[in-house]
Amino acid sequence: MTIRSANPGEFDQLAAIWEASVRASHGFLGEADIAALRPLVRHDYLPAVTLRVYADAADRPVGFLGVADGKVEMLFIAPDAQGQGVGGCLVRHAVEVLGCGCVDVNEQNPRAVRFYRYMGFVVRGRSALDGQGRPFPLLHMALGEAGLPRPA
């Protein structure tokens, strides 16, 4: 397993990981929301961030991370790879290698909120609307004074 830069030839595969992950974790999004976001993720959001892929032994992406300006903008793990440390490895990479210290998390995704708390992030603020102005509240989280937990 390795963390490496993503290449544009993988964007379709990363968009598929995004969709599968969202369907598994974002129950607050309806089918119309996912359909509207899918082309934006594929064509606008992925090219706009620094992307890192967590690849399996066959060099196939099983998760990815997108960062910009010191902030984790996206973290999505294929459902069958969740709970295996992929997200933790990518967040550790974001903090230690890419210099990230904050993230916005959908308040309606309690599993993600718990994950980031476990990774040492604390809530610093809240917005009632998401970045597109929709009624999906965001928690603004930053790495706490204790920093990342020690690797197991």
HUQUI-V221499 format. One record per residue. PHI is phi in whole degrees, -180 to 180 (none if undefined). PSI is psi in radians with two decimals (999 if undefined). OMEGA is omega in degrees with one decimal (none if undefined). Layout:
phi = [PHI PHI]
psi = [PSI PSI]
omega = [OMEGA OMEGA]
This chain:
phi = [none -138 -107 -145 -68 -84 -122 -56 -65 -98 -61 -63 -66 -67 -64 -68 -63 -54 -63 -63 -66 -63 -64 -82 -129 -112 -60 -77 -91 -88 -59 -65 -63 -64 -62 -72 -78 -50 -68 -66 -60 -64 -102 -113 -75 -60 -69 -88 -125 -79 -106 -125 -112 -97 -109 -80 -62 -93 65 -94 -63 -118 -169 -152 -133 -123 -130 -156 51 76 -129 -74 -96 -157 -147 -136 -123 -56 -53 -75 -107 -70 79 -115 93 -63 -61 -61 -63 -68 -67 -58 -62 -60 -75 -79 -105 -99 73 -83 -140 -149 -160 -104 -127 -62 -59 -82 -115 -61 -65 -68 -60 -62 -59 -67 -63 -59 -79 100 -88 -127 -74 -114 -179 -147 -121 -72 -118 -82 -64 -98 80 -91 -78 -120 -57 -113 -100 -93 -117 -135 -63 -75 -61 -73 75 -69 -67 -68 -61 -75]
psi = [2.34 2.71 2.23 2.95 2.54 2.74 2.67 -0.46 -0.24 0.00 -0.64 -0.74 -0.71 -0.67 -0.62 -0.69 -0.77 -0.90 -0.78 -0.71 -0.76 -0.74 -0.54 -0.37 -0.26 1.09 -0.31 -0.24 2.34 3.03 -0.70 -0.65 -0.82 -0.76 -0.66 -0.63 -0.56 -0.94 -0.52 -0.77 -0.89 -0.79 -0.39 -0.88 -0.79 -0.79 -0.26 -0.11 2.86 2.09 2.37 2.41 2.42 1.98 2.55 -3.05 -0.42 0.20 0.48 2.30 2.34 -0.12 2.84 2.82 2.39 2.29 2.68 2.35 0.77 0.28 2.38 2.02 -0.48 2.49 1.98 2.33 2.38 2.40 -0.65 -0.14 -0.04 2.59 0.21 0.20 -0.01 -0.86 -0.74 -0.75 -0.74 -0.70 -0.73 -0.75 -0.76 -0.74 -0.90 -0.54 -0.72 -0.04 0.49 2.53 0.09 2.87 2.58 2.34 2.36 2.13 -0.51 0.12 1.34 -0.50 -0.72 -0.69 -0.80 -0.74 -0.87 -0.60 -0.77 -0.63 0.03 0.14 2.58 2.65 2.24 -0.18 3.07 2.49 2.41 -0.41 2.69 -3.06 -0.34 0.14 0.26 2.75 0.98 1.65 2.50 2.44 2.23 2.00 2.57 2.67 2.23 3.05 -0.53 -0.32 -2.85 2.60 2.70 2.45 2.55 999]
omega = [-178.5 169.2 -178.0 176.1 174.7 173.6 -176.2 177.6 179.6 -173.5 177.1 179.2 178.7 176.6 177.1 175.5 177.1 -176.1 179.7 179.6 179.5 179.8 -179.3 -170.8 -174.6 -178.2 179.7 178.3 176.5 179.9 179.3 177.7 -178.9 179.5 179.2 -177.7 -174.6 -179.3 176.9 178.0 -174.1 -169.5 -176.4 -172.2 -179.1 179.8 -173.2 -176.0 169.9 -174.9 170.9 -178.4 169.5 -174.6 178.3 -176.5 177.8 179.7 174.9 177.3 173.6 177.6 178.1 -176.8 173.5 -179.0 174.9 174.3 176.1 -176.8 172.2 -178.6 179.0 175.4 -178.2 -177.9 175.8 -176.4 -178.5 177.3 -179.9 179.5 -178.3 177.2 -178.5 -179.7 178.6 177.9 -179.9 178.6 176.7 177.4 -180.0 -177.8 -171.3 -176.3 -174.6 173.9 179.3 178.0 180.0 -178.2 169.4 -175.9 175.2 178.9 -178.5 176.5 -173.8 178.7 178.0 178.0 178.2 179.6 -178.7 174.4 177.6 -179.1 174.6 179.0 177.9 180.0 178.8 -179.6 -178.1 172.7 -179.6 -178.1 176.0 -176.4 177.5 178.1 179.5 -175.3 175.5 -173.2 177.6 169.5 177.6 -174.4 177.4 178.3 -178.4 -178.0 -178.6 179.8 -179.9 173.5 178.4 177.2 -179.5 none]
